[in-house]
Amino acid sequence: MAASPPLPPVSGRLLSDMGMRRGRRTGQQRMHAGMDLGHTDGAGTPVLNVQTGIVERVITDASPLRAFNGYGNGVVVHHPEDDTWALYAHMRDVAVTQGQAVPAGTRLGTMGNSSNGKFPGMGPHLHLELRRRRPNGRSPFPGPYPQSDRNPFNNLDPRPWMEGKGLRFMRRGGFEIQPGSEMAQTRPAWEGLGLAGYDPYPRHRISAWEVPESALGQKPIVSDGDDNAYEPPARFDRDVRFGLTPIEWAGVGTGALVLTGVAVAVVARARMRRRVAANRRRRRRRTSR
């Protein structure tokens, strides 16, 4: 069956996997029940439906339900084919309605940083959660937010789910579509999207996604007891094309200068040795005469 990447693959990045992670501001280990994906185009990047399904819920930043408080604008899609549910959260806007059938590759809305006011200063990204049906047969949304990876409730790791459909995550967090995969079938829906932030000649200045500086010095947010309260994603500043931070690029530049200096010194020393040897030969010839 056809599938689609949740964000345009060009310049898209994996920011955070599902599992325990240290809070950027509190330093405490907290459960992250989904996957965070970013893009160099930032807010307004198209968010695409991964698998064919039906929009079960549309949640809003303006009128939050307690069970969805913190997710901001979002869409819950039920996939009857494998009986899973996907939540796309923190969106800037939503382009679908409850009950709408959405084939893979349908534009659900755009990426943003809405959070019902819980995480001020959070950078634009897509939070994607995957859940299975509750043991009592009911939908997992709304439902409790897991507090530990040892008891994830109904949450599933979205990474293997998307990898099985053709999304390949590379060493530095970038992702691409495997040829011939389910996601490759929806190429017309996402091909050409997400090119605004793409630079084929990356320089030290390129940064894929990072939390605004104003957010780095914030005081910790105190949870009000909501099941889904969690820390925003960590700062992400790796180069999209080659996967290097500015510091690493500086190191590469320094290393190149050192190697160049060593090479120049070796060549100069070799030339000096040749001159010394030539002078010795001349002296010997004069002496022999």
Secondary structure, DSSP 8 states (H G I E B T S, - for coil): --B--SS-STTEEEEE-SEEEE-TTT--EEEE-SEEEEETT-TT-EEE-SB-EEEEEEE-SSS--GGGTTS-EEEEEEETTTTEEEEEEEEEEE---TT-EE-TT-EEEEEB---TTSSTT---BEEEEEEE--TTSS-SSS----S-TT--TTEE-HHHHHHTTTEEE-TTSBEEE-TTSTGGGGHHHHTTTT-TT--SS--TT--S----HHHHT-------S-TT-----------TTT---HHHHHHHHHHHHHHHHHHHHHHHHHHHHHHHHHHHHHHHHHHH-
